[in-house]
Amino acid sequence: MTLSTTATDLIGVNGGQTALHNRRTVLRAIGRGAPISRTELALQTGLTKQAIARIADKLIEDGLVLEARRRHGLRGQPAIELELDPNGCFSIGANIDRDHLTIVAVDALGGIRARIHHEERFILPDRFMALIRDALQTFRRKKFIDESRLVGMGIAIPDQLGEVPVLGAPDDYHLWTSFDIGPGLRKLVHHSIFIDNDANAAAAGELQYGLGAESRTFFYILANACLGGGLVINGVRHRGASGVGGDIGWLTASTNISAAPSRPLGKIFSLFILYEFLRRHGIDASEPRDLLALDARGRALVSRWLAAVSVPLAEAVLHIGMIVDPDAVLIGGRFPVRLIDELLLDVHEHLEKSGMRYPSVHRAASFEDAAALGAAAMPLAQALALEAA
């Protein structure tokens, strides 16, 4: 897909003292628009053909870009198309949450080269660090990544991980409140460390590797053990004044589309809340895969729960639409795809009945590993200039 030449972060500058800016501009244009020719790069960025040729040759020499193929069928000499080299750089991403830890090794195109997953409740800081160390040793030993081209590591972690009360959390889970992840990780990874809210990370991954190619302003709802949200405006993640912009969990929603009583959406919709609902009906489910192995009665109960949840979720979508006016609202996370698709059918029904204008609502492209992939995307975005400043 070739982006519009009106994108302001794809405009280069012809003149002195601008080499780094133009390099990043060209790299960003290749990352977003590949496969793309040098002529198309010149048209998009406003740089001269000579400047594009010089920058492209240097990017190829540095191993970040490769000449993919010649484009035939046009007049004149076939154009050589440029793409990011998937082996040009690598990143590691990890998502720690109240019910799991996922670690991925990712190439320059966002392809997952290796994945280690621990389906485990309430991992404490010391065990988290041990599992990260073991994963890094495995990635290095099996050569899943080129260490010389590793650009950094990203960590996606829920805000207030040890503070927000969650059913079943052990007494010592509060250790997360005073635990500083950064220093420990810097002993294991001698590269840049990026740490962000899990929903912000998932939104970053969606921006770079999912529906961000089609929508530059969207709201991302992350449905995991608990609920989170991330906002992207014009291709840039909006963190807010205190870094928690988009935290939809505290948005109050009523139990039907037009009337009270109301509760925070995070106390209505999440995996843990669904597990508890099933437990009250005598059904044991503690992992996403358990939800796909239910009998007829269990599936009926889940459908009943989804139908109930769709009402406040539709109301939240209406509120988001009125305040932010995004291109889309996306739902991702660890809920099984089949359940999210069923939920979306109910949500769309309520939205249509509301008679109000609302943004389109879709299942996110990145799903189960959304936050881990988004964490890995953060160092890649810096290294490859994929995200606007």
Sequence and secondary structure as in RCSB ss.txt:
>XXXX:A:sequence
MTLSTTATDLIGVNGGQTALHNRRTVLRAIGRGAPISRTELALQTGLTKQAIARIADKLIEDGLVLEARRRHGLR
GQPAIELELDPNGCFSIGANIDRDHLTIVAVDALGGIRARIHHEERFILPDRFMALIRDALQTFRRKKFIDESRL
VGMGIAIPDQLGEVPVLGAPDDYHLWTSFDIGPGLRKLVHHSIFIDNDANAAAAGELQYGLGAESRTFFYILANA
CLGGGLVINGVRHRGASGVGGDIGWLTASTNISAAPSRPLGKIFSLFILYEFLRRHGIDASEPRDLLALDARGRA
LVSRWLAAVSVPLAEAVLHIGMIVDPDAVLIGGRFPVRLIDELLLDVHEHLEKSGMRYPSVHRAASFEDAAALGA
AAMPLAQALALEAA
>XXXX:A:secstr
    TT GGG    STT HHHHHHHHHHHHHHH SEEHHHHHHHH   HHHHHHHHHHHHHTTSEEEEEEE SSS
SS EEEEEE TTS EEEEEEE SS EEEEEEETTS EEEEEEE  SS  HHHHHHHHHHHHHHHHHTT S GGGE
EEEEEEE TTTTTS  TT  GGGGHHHH  HHHHHHHH  SEEEEEEHHHHHHHHHHHHSGGGT SSEEEEEESS
SEEEEEEETTEEE  TTS TT GGG EEEEETTEEEEEEGGGTSSHHHHHHHHHHTT    SGGGGGS  HHHHH
HHHHHHHHHHHHHHHHHHHHHHHT  SEEEEEESS HHHHHHHHHHHHHHHHHHTS   EEEE SS TTHHHHHH
HHHHHHHHHT S  
